[in-house]
Amino acid sequence: MNGIKICTSNHRKLLCFHRKFTSSAALLENPIESAGKCIELGPLHFLSNPREMRGSALSETKLAHALLLKSSALYSNIYAANNLIIGYSECSHMDYAFKLFDEIPDRNLVTWNLMILGCNKNSLFDVSWSVFRQMHNAAVGMDEFTYGTTLSACSALEHAKRGGQVYGLVTKNGFFSNGYVRTGMIDLFSMCRMTDDALKVLYENHCENVVCWNAVVSGAVKNKDNWLALEIFSQMCRRSSVVPNAFTFSSVLTACAAVEELHLGRNIHGCVIKSGVGSDIFVGTSILDFYAKSGAMCDAIKQFRQMPIRNVVSYTAMISGFVKEGDSDSAIRILNDMRKTGQEINSYTTSSVLAACANPAMFTEALQIHCWILKNGLYLHPVVKASLINTYSKVGAVNLSEKAFAETRGVKQVGIWANMISAFVQSEFYEKAIALLRRMLREGIVPDKFSFSSVLSIIGSLSLGRQVHGCTIKAGVVAEVSVGCSIVTMYSKCGDLNESLKLFRSLEKKDNVSWTSMISGFSEHGFPDKAVELFREMMGFQENPVFDEKVLASVVNACSSFHALDSGKEIHGFSIRCGFFEQTTIDEALVNFYAKCGYLDSARIIFRKMPFKGSISWSSMISGYSQRGLILEAFRLFQEMLMSDIRVDAFTISSVIGAFTISNQKSDFGTQLHAFIAKIGLQSEASVGSSLVMMYSKRGSIDDCDKAFRQIINPDLFSWTTMIASYANHGKGSKALQLFDLMEESGIFPDDVTFVGVLSACSHTGLVEEGYFHLNSMIRDYKIEPNIKHYACMVDILGRAGRLDEARRFITEMPLEPDALVWETLLAFCRVHGNWEIGKMAAEEIRKLRGFDEGVSISVSNMFAEVGEWEGVEKIRVSMEESGVKKEPGWSFV
């Protein structure tokens, strides 16, 4: 090889600063001639005077390396060696770059800078930091490019400590005022969410570099601190020496869209026009995107039509805006316009179009878009695949979502898996969602925060919930706000309030969802006072807390639970001051609150003013009337509800049945109501079935109770307890105990009310030993402490069996102080069995506790008369006369 022929009119560089190589082999084999005149250059001259060349491959870069070695210029021509480092960097082979770097005897500053830059380009940020340290240890003089590229590596690593060390050297070596270095430091602090430090760098030495200001604005927008971005922009506008540019306006318009500041955004649009950058395609697209996200589609359309050049981002912003406004037809029309103009359509455009088809009415269009996706080759793109899964689930075709997901075998993109899990959850295929999460873990795919949040929202088992909690810790997403809130909600829903509160306290960031979840958990699990206390804590948690209707409704519901009238009224007034009037969620909670507290007039006023009355508010009013004995008003309101075409739910029907049960009417309204329930298909609901059981039990129809109970598909604790109590009250103790055994076998854990029914059943059937067994089982097996009702039932069991001495010993040895009810129970059986000695003792205990009322006095008097103790009879009657107690005369209709 004596020389290389290269054209003067179209010659290129083999090695160039920050650019790629083109094959020198191609030049050797195909010399280009221009006007018949060629110039022969030697290899050394060629390598030291390169022109821009593109499309270099590793083999071509190695060929250039070989030319350097052959010409012996590798160790003498540092400029050519530096350009060769760039070549290896562009080929993503920093290993060869480092080998070459080690061979260069006299490295200059550019050599070191190129190594740091190359590592950054290939995402080897830790290696960049190592090169910088090696450079510092070698006492190589650094410039702004050294510091800037190193700060970029620290930003990528989000390592503020390293960045601070670099900035210390910057200050020491006098590069503090350099805009490139200062911008790098601001980017680092913004990336690490250290806003105050970023502002400090900006404000020191009165920075007038617009790039630095843009870095702060952009960082604030990326960190979703949009109001700060707008404040910084306002400060820029007040400085004559800092003029916002196209990049500034793009970032600020994004902030306006995020905070929905339409008026401010229009003002900024005016500034864009005034500054003359409106023709910039990026600024124009930002304006369009702002109007679309703000819901001002007329302004968006106007801006779209005025744009001289429209790119794929412009079209996609229009499609997304129409989707947000629910105008799917217009979104499809924009897509058709894109296709007609030959505009590029990317995965994000396709994703937006699929979102337009995500409702049942657009099922046909969804299928057509799917076919078009297959045709244009975007089908396997992860974003498109995830959108396709989501779209089919929302149109009610989760089976097609499964097919689309099944075609991604081998794809490890976590977003696709997360969308499939979400689709299962939304379609209530909970077992499939949990199974898919397990499959992810088996295949080594680390679930993201969306996958965990979706699964945690459906978990009702504490054991499974703890396992998923452990997986979130292992996956490193437990600190995410959405995941943390979901875990708090899961533990609360599963009844482990201690663990829920512990995790809630450990959350670094608490949003309204987490507060609402914790407040609701306390309220729903019988700790409404703690719920109100937590709300007061929330009010003092931050200087200007932002409340939403869900938080306020949760607190009002907590006040309803323990009839805290004053606290509820305070929350009512607070909600009005916050501007939450005529909000359905809060109004429903307030109607329920006032109805439960007996303030039916207040409940009625709010109810009548509600613009939309849901089934919850109707049910609350009906229940309120029923509980206050206003049965006729409850029935009238139910009739009005039916005439208003409001969907009747299980809670409403339960309230109406409860009203009829309380009324003790002998009409056939209950039968008619049962027929209506069967007609609308609610007889299998646990709350409705339980109410029917109670209604028939009160009317003495145990067979109808049994039929109503058997129609319940999934009986809850209340359903089982109601049926057990019904059997016991109707003297069918054996059936009650059999039903209790079935309840235990079904996995339902009894509570203290259930055991009252069980002990009552033992009493009616004379099962003394079984009564002792169940009383002990409460403590031993279920950790339930018996209360006075349970001990009274046990006395009743012993009394019916005639074991009065044992009953007396049981009372004196019970851990609770016996009340008058317990002694009255014993007294009643003393009269039945003629044991006047124990009866006399029981009467004396009753007298000590509360004195003799009419009933007790008559019972004691009759007992003494039956055994011939006339002195006792006389004493009782004298005592009655002295205390003013009179026996009401009996009467009869006959």
ZIDA-V880979 format. One line per field, one symbol per residue. ss: DSSP state (H for helix, E for strand, C for the rest). psi: psi as a letter, one per 30 degrees, with the letter a starting at -180 (. if undefined). burial: b if it has 16 or more other ideal C-beta (glycine too) atoms within 10 Angstrom, else e. A space follows every 10 residues. Layout:
BEGIN
ss=???
psi=???
burial=???
END
This chain:
BEGIN
ss=CCCEEECCCC CCCCCCCCCC CCCHHHHHHC CCCECCECEE ECHHHHHHCC CCCCCCCHHH HHHHHHHHHH CCCCCCCHHH HHHHHHHHHH CCCHHHHHHH HHHCCCCCHH HHHHHHHHHH HCCCHHHHHH HHHHHHHCCC CCCHHHHHHH HHHHHHHCCH HHHHHHHHHH HHCCCCCCHH HHHHHHHHHH HCCCHHHHHH HHHCCCCCCH HHHHHHHHHH HHCCCHHHHH HHHHHHHHCC CCCCCHHHHH HHHHHHHHHC CHHHHHHHHH HHHHHCCCCC HHHHHHHHHH HHHCCCHHHH HHHHHHCCCC CHHHHHHHHH HHHHCCCHHH HHHHHHHHHH HCCCCCHHHH HHHHHHCCCH HHHHHHHHHH HHHHHHCCCC CHHHHHHHHH HHHHCCCHHH HHHHHHCCCC CCCHHHHHHH HHHHHHCCCH HHHHHHHHHH HHCCCCCCHH HHHHHHCCCC CHHHHHHHHH HHHHHCCCCC HHHHHHHHHH HHHCCCHHHH HHHHHHCCCC CHHHHHHHHH HHHHCCCHHH HHHHHHHHHC CCCCCCCCHH HHHHHHHHHH HCCCHHHHHH HHHHHHHCCC CCCHHHHHHH HHHHHHCCCH HHHHHHHHHC CCCCHHHHHH HHHHHHHCCC HHHHHHHHHH HHHCCCCCCH HHHHHHHHHH HHHCCCCCHH HHHHHHHHHH CCCCCHHHHH HHHHHHHHCC CHHHHHHHHH CCCCCCHHHH HHHHHHHHHC CCHHHHHHHH HHHHHCCCCC CHHHHHHHHH HHHHHCCHHH HHHHHHHHHH HHCCCCCHHH HHHHHHHHHH CCCHHHHHHH HHHCCCCCCH HHHHHHHHHH HHHCCHHHHH HHHHHHHHHH CCCHHHHHHH HHHHHHCCCH HHHHHHHHHH HHHCCCCCCC CCCC
psi=jflkkkkefh llkeklkgll lkkfeeeeei kkkjhgjlkk kleeeeffil lkklgkleee eeeeeeeeee fgfeffifee eeeeeeeeef ghifeeeeee effjeikaee eeeeeeeeee fggieeeeee eeeeeefghk klafeeeeee eeeeeefhie eeeeeefeee eegggefkee eeeeeeeeee eghieeeeee eefkgikgjf eeeeeeeeee eeggieeeee eeeeeeffjf fjkkaeeeee eeeeeeeegh ieeeeeeeee eeeefggffk eeeeeeeeee eeffgifeee eeeeffkekk aeeeeeeeee eeeefgieee eeeeeeeeee fgkkjaeeee eeeeefghlf fgeeeeeeee eeeeegggeg keeeeeeeee eeefggifee eeeeeffgkf kgjfeeeeee eeeeeeggie eeeeeeeeee eeggkjkaee eeeeeeffkg keeeeeeeee eeeefggffk eeeeeeeeee eeeggifeee eeeeffkekj aeeeeeeeee eeefggheee eeeeeeeeeg eleikjllfe eeeeeeeeee eghieeeeee eeeeeeefgi khkeeeeeee eeeeeefgif eeeeeeeffk ekjlfeeeee eeeeeefggi eeeeeeeeee eefghkkkae eeeeeeeeee eefgkglgee eeeeeeeeef hgffkeeeee eeeeeeefgg ifeeeeeeef fkeikaeeee eeeeeeeefg gieeeeeeee eeeeffgkkl aeeefeeeee eeefggieee eeeeeeeeee eghkkkafee eeeeeeeeee fgieeeeeee effkfljkae eeeeeeeefe eeggifeeee eeeeeeeeeg lkaeeeeeee eeeeefggif eeeeeeeeee eefgkkkkkl llf.
burial=eeebebbeee bbbbbbeebb bbbbeebeee eeeeeeebee eebbebbbeb eebeebeeeb bbbbbebbee bebbeebbbb bbbbbbbbbb bebbebbbeb beebeebeeb bbbbbbbbbb bbebbebbbe bbeebeeeeb ebbbbbbbbb bbbbbbbebb ebbebbbeeb eeeebeebbb bbbbbbbbbb bbebbebbbe bbeeeebebb ebbbbbbbbb bebebbebbb ebbeebeeee ebebbbbbbb bbbbbbbbee bbebbbebbe bbeeeebbeb eebbbbbbbb bbbbebbebb bebbeebeeb eebbbbbbbb bbbbeeebeb bbebbeebee eebebbbbbb bbbbbbbbbe ebbebbeebb ebbeeeebbe bbbbbbbbbb bbbbbebbeb bbebbeebee eeebbbbbbb bbbbbebebe ebbbebbeeb eeeebebbbb bbbbbbbbbe eeeebbebbe bbeebebbeb bbbbbbbbbb bbbbebbebb bebbeebeeb ebbbbbbbbb bbbbbebbbb bbebbeebee eeeeeebbbb bbbbbbbbbb bbebbebbbe bbeebeeeeb eebbbbbbbb bbbbbbbebb ebbbebbeeb eebbbbbbbb bbbbbbbeeb bebbbebbee beeeebebbb bbbbbbbbbb bbbeeeeeeb eebbeebeee ebbebbbbbb bbbbbbbbbe bbebbbbbbe bbeebebbbb bbbbbbbbbb ebbebbbebb eebeeeebeb eeebbbbbbb bbbbbebbeb bbebbeebee eeebebeebb bbbbbbbbbb bebbeebbeb beebeeebeb ebbbbbbbbb bebebbebbb bbbebbbeee ebeeebbbbb bebbeeeebe ebbeebeebb eeeebeeeee eeee
END
